[in-house]
Amino acid sequence: MGRKLYVGNLSFDVNDGTLQQIFAEYGTVDSASVIIDRDSGRSKGFGFVEMSSDDEAQAAASALDGTEHSGRTIKVNEAKPRTGGGGGGGGFRRR
């Protein structure tokens, strides 16, 4: 398992600091970020945490996956690199 974790089904009131606190119990958190919708400024309900070692990431994922935080059952697993697709729009279109 890598050091970077995906954290899903977060309550909309969770911010970067809260996310870091949740994971700090399992080791050193190098970064914690909740993904924000650029239009509304609200959380998208998921984020990413990077731990300082693979072992700490594994421990955090095992301990926290399926636990409840702020009334929601969070999902924690290894972050996967994005694969193609997505994006779109914004391209030049000839008439």
Secondary structure in CASP SS format (residue, H / E / C, confidence):
PFRMAT SS
TARGET T0000
AUTHOR 0000-0000-0000
METHOD secondary structure of the structure
MODEL  1
M C 1.00
G C 1.00
R C 1.00
K E 1.00
L E 1.00
Y E 1.00
V E 1.00
G E 1.00
N C 1.00
L C 1.00
S C 1.00
F C 1.00
D C 1.00
V C 1.00
N C 1.00
D H 1.00
G H 1.00
T H 1.00
L H 1.00
Q H 1.00
Q H 1.00
I H 1.00
F H 1.00
A H 1.00
E C 1.00
Y C 1.00
G C 1.00
T C 1.00
V E 1.00
D E 1.00
S E 1.00
A E 1.00
S E 1.00
V E 1.00
I E 1.00
I E 1.00
D C 1.00
R C 1.00
D C 1.00
S C 1.00
G C 1.00
R C 1.00
S E 1.00
K E 1.00
G E 1.00
F E 1.00
G E 1.00
F E 1.00
V E 1.00
E E 1.00
M E 1.00
S C 1.00
S C 1.00
D H 1.00
D H 1.00
E H 1.00
A H 1.00
Q H 1.00
A H 1.00
A H 1.00
A H 1.00
S H 1.00
A H 1.00
L H 1.00
D C 1.00
G C 1.00
T C 1.00
E E 1.00
H E 1.00
S C 1.00
G C 1.00
R E 1.00
T E 1.00
I C 1.00
K E 1.00
V E 1.00
N E 1.00
E E 1.00
A C 1.00
K C 1.00
P C 1.00
R C 1.00
T C 1.00
G C 1.00
G C 1.00
G C 1.00
G C 1.00
G C 1.00
G C 1.00
G C 1.00
G C 1.00
F C 1.00
R C 1.00
R C 1.00
R C 1.00
END
